[in-house]
Amino acid sequence: GFKVNSGEYKLMGLAPYGEPKYTDLILEKLIDLKADGSFRMDMRYFNYAQGLTMTGPEFHKLLVASRVRRKVRSRSARWISRRASRKSPRRS
């Protein structure tokens, strides 16, 4: 992670060019977004209030676990697709 107030602007500048892969995870685990636009952060995942980094160990565990699940799903889907294409009869 970034040290507090040292480089997060780089990530914010690049954010519009990414894909929203983690939106559901963020809204489910990290932020409680209210209808009026207010929000509450689950501080178990953040460290900036008491430490020298923005995120803490729980944040990293959460994202690593999410990445692993995404990779497994992606690899499984490719494997199933390959198997299905081998078994389907070819038409001429």
C-alpha positions in Angstrom: 0.0 0.0 0.0 0.9 3.6 -0.2 2.3 5.5 2.8 -0.3 8.0 4.1 -0.5 11.1 1.9 2.3 10.0 -0.4 1.1 8.5 -3.6 -2.5 7.5 -3.6 -3.1 10.3 -6.2 -1.4 8.1 -8.8 -4.0 5.4 -8.2 -6.9 7.9 -8.3 -5.6 9.3 -11.6 -5.6 5.8 -13.2 -8.9 4.7 -11.7 -11.1 5.8 -14.7 -9.1 3.5 -17.0 -9.7 0.3 -15.0 -12.6 -2.1 -14.8 -14.9 -2.2 -11.7 -13.9 -5.8 -10.8 -14.2 -5.3 -7.0 -17.4 -3.1 -6.8 -19.5 -5.8 -5.2 -16.8 -6.8 -2.8 -16.2 -3.2 -1.7 -19.9 -2.6 -1.1 -20.3 -5.9 0.7 -17.3 -5.8 3.0 -15.6 -2.4 3.1 -18.1 0.4 2.8 -21.7 0.7 4.0 -23.2 3.2 1.5 -26.4 4.9 2.6 -29.3 6.1 0.4 -28.5 9.7 1.2 -24.9 9.3 -0.1 -23.3 9.1 3.4 -21.1 6.0 4.1 -19.5 4.2 6.9 -16.2 2.3 6.4 -15.4 -0.9 8.2 -12.2 0.2 9.9 -11.0 -3.4 10.4 -9.7 -3.2 6.9 -8.0 0.2 7.1 -4.9 1.4 9.0 -4.5 5.1 8.3 -6.1 6.3 11.5 -3.5 4.5 13.7 -0.6 3.5 11.4 1.6 4.6 8.6 -0.3 2.8 5.7 -3.7 3.3 4.3 -4.8 -0.4 4.5 -4.2 -3.1 7.0 -3.6 -6.9 6.9 -7.4 -7.7 6.7 -7.7 -5.6 3.6 -4.9 -7.5 1.9 -6.3 -10.9 3.0 -9.7 -9.9 1.5 -8.3 -8.9 -1.8 -6.0 -11.8 -2.2 -8.8 -14.2 -1.4 -11.0 -12.5 -4.0 -8.3 -12.6 -6.7 -7.7 -16.3 -6.0 -11.5 -17.0 -6.4 -11.6 -15.0 -9.6 -8.6 -17.0 -11.1 -10.1 -20.3 -10.1 -13.5 -19.4 -11.7 -11.7 -18.2 -14.8 -9.6 -21.3 -15.2 -12.6 -23.5 -14.5 -14.6 -21.8 -17.2 -11.8 -22.2 -19.7 -11.4 -25.8 -18.8 -15.1 -26.5 -19.2 -15.2 -24.7 -22.5 -12.3 -26.7 -23.9 -13.8 -30.0 -22.7 -17.2 -29.1 -24.2 -15.7 -28.1 -27.6 -13.8 -31.5 -27.7 -17.0 -33.5 -27.0 -19.3 -31.7 -29.4 -19.7 -33.3 -32.8 -18.2 -31.4 -35.6 -20.4 -30.6 -38.6 -19.0 -30.3 -42.1 
